[in-house]
């Protein structure tokens, strides 16, 4: 049972900080784990770090066994929350997702299953919604989470995906060289998204899942492939394809061909920075960094006359994109409101700082 003593007001910055801290402290006690901490603030996530050999091979984080359909055997299923989302978000679609089966730590590997987006909303997303509501109102109960832990012990739920549809997310922090400094990209999610609406997020951020019908091509079980497609959708206006005929239908896009040339020549790199387990949702997020060293990339995509202009997707508020210097933490944070983490999903906060730290290491090693 949750014992919480907080004011129900959620309006002021101080109230939001108190609520964030109260929820985080509760989760730390429940799961008895080391939370990710940055700049003296603990966040409700656990980070599993890749080995040095895995950093430059993002697909090494995936188990070679291909995902099979998960058993729809859930400890708690919040139909009411799902129906509320369906009614309030008309664009919601029940696509296939890759979900957590097991995390192994040495070396770091994620074994997957196949689930559905709606099942994730009614199980994992509902855990988060229930906890925030309880904390905000000062209510000493979170019945869905309590029911779940009657079947799966808290420690086990950090590494295994039983009794919920723990859809896997991927976050990619883009850091690029503009010719003077290296900048990271953040943007706000659209108000139309199912959750994390109107919050700052890394770009691209995505649900990991197959696009081909019935997971027709096993090559879609790839972090690299997923990031490349979502990069085109979220930054270059590629239309989202539902059940495409070819798994690699987007590989001829000029922006992708150019980026792959940079990656092949070492002028850009894709790095794994960890697997993040969000304790609010009990869902994993694969954390990555796309680091572009060649200043010609930004010069080309930002030119007035270009064959590959930056065009954000509907999931992103187009006027919210911020490209902030990573020279120091203070330089980066100066572009955002105070307490940026209060306006970000917890896993995005970890992806942001893990990516900035890895980018600084890579930049220093290439100097």
N, C-alpha and C positions, 0 to 999 in steps of 0.2 A: 504494500500500500504506500502511495506517495504522501509524504507529510510536507506540505508547502505553506509558507506564511508570506504572502506577497499582497501588495495592493492591487486591486483589479484594474486600475487605470493603466492604459497602454499608450498614452499620448506623448509624454515627455521623453527626451533622450535618456534621462536618469531612470525612468520607469522601464524603458526597453532594456537598458543595461542590466537592471536588477532582475528582470525576467529571464534574460539570456543566462546570467550567472546562476540563478536558481535552478533552471532546467539543466544546465551543464553540471552543476554540483550533484544534483540528484542522479543523473546518468552515470557520473563517475563512481558514485557509491554503489549503484545497482550493478554495474558491469565490472567493477574492480579492475580498471585498466588504466594505462597511462594515456592521458589525453594529449592531443597535439596542442602545443602552447607557442604563441608568438607574441613578442613585445609585451610579455607579462600577462597575456590573456589566454586562458584555457578555452578550447573549443570542443564541442561535443562530437569529436571524431577521433578515431584511432587510425594511425598510419602504419602500414606495413611497407618496409623499404626494400627496394630491389637490391640485388648484389651489384657490385661494380660492373661485372660482366654483362648485366642485363640492361644497364642504363641506355645503351645505344641500340637496343633491340627490343622495341616495345612489344612485339608479339611473343617474346620469351616469357611474358607474364601470363600467357594463356596455356592451359593444359592441352596437349596434343589430342586428347580424346574429344571427339566432337560432341556437342550438346545433343541430348535427347529430350523429348517432352517431359516436363516435370509432372509429378503427381499433384493433382488439384486437391490436396488434403491440407486445408488451412485451419489453424487453431481459432482464428477470429476473422470475420469477413464483414466489413462495415458497408452494408448495402446503402444505408442512408447517405453516407458521405459520397459514395460513388454516384448515386442518383442526383445529389445536389450538384456535383461537378458536371454530369451529363446535361442537366437542365440549364446551368449557368454558362457553360462553355460549349457553344454549338459546334465548334470545329473539332471536338474531341473524337479520336479514332482509336479503335481497339486493335493496334498492331501487335505483331509478334515481338517478343523481347528475349534476349539472352539473360538468364537469371543465375544467381549464385547456387552452386551445389556445394563447393568446398574451397577454402583457401588453405594452401600449404605454404610454409614460410621459408624453407631451405631446400632448393632455391624457391623464390617467391613464384607461386603458380596459382591461377584461378581456374577451377573446373566449373563448367557451365551446364545449364539446362535451357530449355525453351519454354517460355511462359507467355503471358499476355499483359498488355498495358493496363487494362481494366483490373485484372487481378492484383497488379502492383498497387494501383490506387486504393483498392478496397482493403489491402492488408498493410503494406509498408507506409504508404503516404498517410493512411489513416492513423497509424501510430503517432506520426509527427503532429498531425492536426489535433489529435486527442490530448497530447501532452501540452502543446501550447495553450489550448483552451483551459486545461486544468491549472496551469501555472498562472495564466492571466487572471482567472477567476478566484484563485486561492482554494480550489477544490482538492480535497485529499484523496483523489482516486483517478485511475486510468485503467478502466476495466478490460479493454482489448489487450493492452500490453500485459496486464496481470494474467489474463487467460492464456495468452501465448506462452508465458514463462512457466505455466503449469506443465507444458509439453516439452519445452526446450529451455534448458538452464541458461542463464545470462551468459556465462563464459562460452558455452557451446555456440550460442547464436552469433558470436563474433566471427566464427570460422566456418559455420555451416548454414545452409539455406533452408532447412526444414520448416514446414508449417507456415510458410509465407511465400509470396512471390517476390523475391528479392532481386528485382531487375537491376542489371549492371548498367551504370552510367560511365561515360567517358568525358573528362574535361581536358581541354588543350589550351594552355596559356600560350599565346603568340607573343614573342619578343622579336623585334626587328631593329635593324640598324638604319637610321634615317640619314646617315652621313655625318652626323654630329654626336649623336648619343644613341643608346639602345632604349627602345620604348616598349612597354607592354600594353596590350589592348584589353579593355574592359568595356562592357555595355550593359544596359538594363534589359531585362526580359520584358516581353510584351505583357500587357494586362490580360490578354486572351489565353495565355498558356495555362495549363491545368494547375500547376503549382509553381512556386518561386516567382510568381507574377510580380512585375515592377521592382525586381531586385537586381542589383549588380551581379554580373556573372562573367566568367571567362568566355571567350568566343574563339572557336565553337565549343558548345557543350551539348551533349547528346545522350539519348538512350541507345544503348548498344543492342542491335538486333538485326536479323536478316531482312533484306528487301525482296528477295526472290520468293516466289510462292513455295510454301512448305520447306523453306531452307534448302532450295534446290541445288545450291552450289556451296560446298564446304569452304571455299576460299573466302566466304563472307565472315568466317570465324577469325577475324583479324582486326586488331586495334588500328594498325596502320591504314588499312583499306577504309575503315569506318571514318577515321579522322579526315582522310583526303576527300571523301564524299561530302561530309558535313562542312568542311572548309569551303567547298564550292557553293553549297547551299546557303550558308550563313554569311559569307563574305563576298560572293561573286554572282549571286542571283540565280544559281542553278535550280530549276524547278524540282521539287521533291517528286520522286517517282515511286509509284505503288505497284509492286509486282512487275518489275521490268523484265524484259526478255533476256537480257544479258546482265550478269552480276557486275561487270566492269563497264557499264554503258557510258560512264562519265570520263573515262581515261583520256579521251581525245580533247577535252576542254583545254583551250590555250593557257589558262591560268595554271592548270595542273601540270601540263607539259613543261611549262617554264619552271615551276617549283621543283619538279622532279629532276630537271637539269641541274638546278642549284644543289639539291640534295646529293646527286650522284657525284658532283665535283667538290663536295665538302663545304660549299658556300651557304648551306642550310642544313639543319639536323633536327631529327625528331628523337626526343629523349623520354624515357620512362622515369617518373619521379616517385611513384608509389601506388599502392592500392589503399584507398581511404574507405574505412567503414563508418558511415554516418550513423551515430547512435540514435538520432531522432527517428530515422526511418528503418534502421537495420538493413540498409542497402549498401553495396560496394560501389565505389567510383574509381575507375582507372585514371590516374593523374599523369598528365604528360606535358611536355614542353615542345613547341615548335619554335626553334631559334633560327632566325634568318640573318646571316652575317653580311650579305652583300647589299650595300645601300641601293643598288640598281633595282632591287625588287620594289621597294617603297616608291622610288622615283617613277617607276613604270606604272604601278597601280594607282598612283595619285595624280598622274599627269592629266591635263585637261583633255587631251586627245589620246586615248589609250584603247587598246583592244581588250583590256581586262580591268574595267573599273570596279571599285569596291561598291557592292550593292548588298545591303543587309536584308535578311529574310524577315518574314512577317513575325517570327518569334522574338525579334529584337526591335526595340524602339530606335528608329533610324537616327534620331537626333541625340542619342545618348552615348554614342561611341566616344570613348576617351583613350588617347594614346599618351601614356605618361612615362617619363624618364624613370629608369630603374637605377640611376647612379647611386642613390641612397634611399633608404626607406622613407625618409622625410620628404625627399623630392617627389617620390611616387605618391605618397599620401596627400601631398599638398593640392592635388587635382580633385580631391573627393571631399565629401562632407565628413565631419568628425565621426569617429567610431564607425569606419567603413564596414566592419564585420557585422554590424547590426542590420545592414541592408544587403547582406549577401547570404546565400545558403551556406551552411557550415562547411560542406565539402568543397565548395568553390573557394572559400577562404584558404583552406589548406592547399588546394591546387595552385592558387595564386602565389603563395609564399614559397611553396616547394619549387615552383617553376622559376621564380625570381632568383632564389638561391642557386639553383642549378645553372641558370643562365649566367650568373656572375662567375661561377666556377669555369664554365666553358669559355667565356670571353677572356678570362684571365689566362687560361691555358693556351689560348690561341694568340695571345698578345706577343 
